[in-house]
Amino acid sequence: MMNLTRDGAQHIPAALDAIALATLEAAFAALPADRAGQRLTGLATLAPLLAPTGAIGRHAAAHLGDAARPVRALFFDKSAATNWALGWHQDRTIAVTAPVETPGFGPWTVKQGIHHVAPPQSLLDDMLTLRVHLDDVDAGNAPLLIAPGSHRHGRVAEADVPALVLRCGVHACIAQRGDIWLYATPILHASEAAANPRHRRVLQLDYSADALPGGLEWLGV
């Protein structure tokens, strides 16, 4: 059993019921089907699910407190048409409404028209990432791979990543439709191409309970 504090990841089986899953699917029905990953904003219809008392948000609030709020959303649909692989890495940027030069924040990038910036590591260490599964994910359908405990090593230089993965080991995050996986945002993770590709729809949400300094504002969801 993975433990969030010790391992940086935790599995919550059957977190969502049929009504919640149908609400998610309706929200994503119009998204293009030929993109590997899409950054999402304006998900007002999902606000009740994502709130600290909602079926999804309550799992973030349980660890971050009632101030937890979703600050970034991505939708992944790995299938036979979009069957990609991603090497070992850490998530190191946050999405904001507009660039404001602030000490400790940088460099800046624009991804799918959204401003992103690398914040101080301490902010990332206090964040939580949730992956909400709309499809079953078995060993042949490219489950997310994590290096348990790697979240406790701060910002890991790219040259040091292979050795740390070897030291921490690898865990495949198998899931069923309606499951949620919680992750410490800085955890080292990767994804292989699916050996038996079929739809693997995942809503990935970053949560934070912190305000940003210097006039920066979270983009939000």
C-alpha atoms as one frame of an Amber mdcrd trajectory, in Angstrom:
protein
   0.000   0.000   0.000   1.389   3.377  -1.009   1.337   6.070   1.688   1.322
   9.750   0.692   3.695  10.927   3.421   6.181   8.081   3.115   5.970   7.261
  -0.589   4.597  10.470  -2.096   1.584   8.662  -3.554  -1.653   7.111  -2.369
  -4.425   5.184  -4.118  -8.105   5.891  -3.413 -10.217   3.125  -4.996 -13.794
   3.834  -6.151 -13.546   7.505  -5.183 -16.194   8.618  -7.695 -19.681   7.300
  -8.300 -21.467   6.981 -11.641 -23.014  10.464 -11.415 -19.645  12.161 -10.808
 -18.057  10.228 -13.669 -20.881  11.175 -16.017 -20.415  14.841 -15.049 -16.717
  14.634 -15.899 -17.340  12.916 -19.224 -19.909  15.533 -20.226 -17.412  18.308
 -19.434 -14.769  16.728 -21.675 -17.001  15.485 -24.500 -16.175  18.376 -26.835
 -12.398  18.220 -26.394 -10.344  17.297 -29.488  -9.576  13.583 -29.539  -6.231
  13.849 -31.325  -4.215  15.627 -28.629  -2.016  13.806 -26.156  -2.580  16.331
 -23.374  -4.704  19.451 -22.996  -4.507  22.260 -20.439  -7.949  23.186 -19.207
  -9.522  26.346 -17.811 -13.074  27.503 -17.227 -14.376  24.247 -15.750 -17.232
  25.955 -13.901 -19.521  22.932 -14.228 -17.009  20.903 -12.227 -16.715  23.390
  -9.359 -18.892  21.336  -6.971 -16.706  18.262  -7.541 -13.428  20.170  -7.183
 -14.365  22.209  -4.106 -12.901  21.227  -0.696 -16.166  19.455   0.151 -16.612
  17.876  -3.299 -16.072  14.264  -4.303 -12.661  15.113  -5.779 -11.557  18.173
  -3.830 -12.159  16.632  -0.422  -9.205  14.312  -0.959  -6.931  17.315  -1.435
  -8.488  19.146   1.521  -7.845  16.127   3.735  -4.104  16.801   3.360  -3.897
  20.546   2.591  -6.813  21.861   4.652  -9.997  23.669   3.692  -8.041  26.375
   1.833  -7.060  23.813  -0.824  -8.172  24.798  -4.294  -7.456  23.482  -7.797
  -4.856  25.681  -9.489  -4.191  23.772 -12.704  -5.978  21.106 -14.737  -4.793
  18.859 -17.564  -6.647  16.186 -19.482  -4.794  13.202 -20.932  -6.260  10.642
 -23.310  -3.698   8.040 -24.259  -5.059   5.788 -27.003  -3.902   3.928 -30.101
  -3.900   7.277 -31.938  -2.073   9.191 -29.188   0.275   6.633 -27.659   3.212
   8.567 -26.263   6.007   7.953 -23.776   7.424  10.407 -21.258  10.762  10.038
 -19.505  11.430  10.445 -15.804  10.897  14.019 -14.620   9.423  16.311 -11.976
   6.590  18.796 -12.490   8.284  22.143 -11.842   5.940  24.864 -13.113   2.650
  26.454 -12.117  -0.003  28.187 -14.252  -0.745  31.871 -13.569  -3.045  34.504
 -15.035  -0.268  36.826 -16.246   3.518  37.205 -15.965   4.632  39.360 -13.052
   8.349  39.438 -12.307   8.648  38.162  -8.747  11.812  37.208  -6.805  12.297
  33.449  -6.735   9.960  32.796  -9.682  11.347  31.908 -13.088  12.009  31.056
 -15.856   8.762  31.813 -17.663   7.137  29.788 -20.450   3.876  29.817 -22.416
   2.183  26.437 -22.954  -0.990  26.268 -25.063  -1.411  29.990 -24.527  -1.141
  29.739 -20.717   1.595  31.486 -18.736   3.711  29.120 -16.656   6.550  29.839
 -14.258   8.877  27.782 -12.082   8.186  28.750  -8.443  10.389  28.239  -5.380
  10.706  24.558  -4.518   9.028  25.149  -1.155   5.768  26.047  -2.913   5.845
  22.870  -4.998   6.622  20.820  -1.884   3.350  22.026  -0.335   1.225  21.154
  -3.373  -0.717  18.009  -4.154  -1.541  16.442  -7.520  -4.638  14.307  -8.094
  -5.132  12.006 -11.063  -8.775  11.104 -11.639  -9.256   7.999 -13.783 -12.111
   7.786 -16.261 -10.916   4.428 -17.641  -9.331   1.281 -16.266  -5.535   1.330
 -16.398  -3.716  -1.989 -16.223  -0.070  -2.884 -16.736  -0.486  -2.991 -20.526
  -2.198   0.391 -20.830   0.647   2.647 -19.689  -0.004   3.284 -15.992   1.868
   6.206 -14.500   5.200   5.121 -13.047   6.500   6.772  -9.893   9.686   6.586
  -7.858   8.388   6.203  -4.276   9.994   8.605  -1.824  11.602  10.773  -4.504
   9.406  13.715  -3.429  11.585  14.100  -0.316  14.678  15.040  -2.351  13.601
  18.525  -3.454  14.552  19.686  -6.911  16.491  16.867  -8.561  19.101  17.747
 -11.185  18.413  15.968 -14.484  21.800  14.232 -14.313  20.843  12.737 -10.935
  17.401  11.458 -11.936  18.411   7.953 -13.172  20.370   7.179 -10.006  17.556
   8.378  -7.746  14.972   6.291  -9.630  17.226   3.266  -9.248  17.595   3.995
  -5.539  13.872   4.574  -4.897  12.536   1.854  -7.183   9.534   2.027  -9.502
   5.841   1.577  -8.752   3.167   1.254 -11.461  -0.035   3.085 -10.511  -2.719
   0.654 -11.625  -6.253   2.038 -11.456  -9.873   1.325 -12.258 -12.487   3.719
 -13.573 -13.484   6.067 -10.763 -10.238   5.706  -8.805  -8.087   8.650  -7.732
  -4.332   8.639  -7.193  -2.858  11.340  -4.960   0.748  12.464  -5.511   3.183
  14.837  -3.911   3.602  17.243  -6.827   7.463  17.024  -6.963   7.545  13.213
  -7.185   9.612  11.740 -10.015   7.308  10.089 -12.535   7.260   8.716 -16.067
   4.950   7.041 -18.570   5.711   4.411 -21.184   3.871   3.933 -24.441   0.995
   1.488 -23.993   1.712  -2.086 -25.024  -2.030  -2.681 -25.478  -3.292   0.825
 -26.281  -6.878   1.852 -25.642  -8.431   4.928 -24.108  -6.751   5.977 -20.862
  -8.519   9.194 -19.920  -7.146  11.003 -16.887  -7.991  14.375 -15.365  -4.898
  15.669 -13.587  -5.383  18.431 -11.030  -2.821  20.406  -9.048  -4.046  21.697
  -5.677  -2.541  24.345  -3.418  -3.591  26.075  -0.213  -1.034  28.879  -0.641
  -1.478  32.393  -2.014   1.099  33.642  -4.512   3.267  36.676  -3.698   4.069
  39.859  -5.571   0.832  40.256  -7.495   0.969  36.797  -9.081  -2.355  35.020
  -9.344  -3.086  31.339  -9.859  -4.817  30.676 -13.167  -7.125  28.252 -11.418
  -9.594  25.805 -12.911
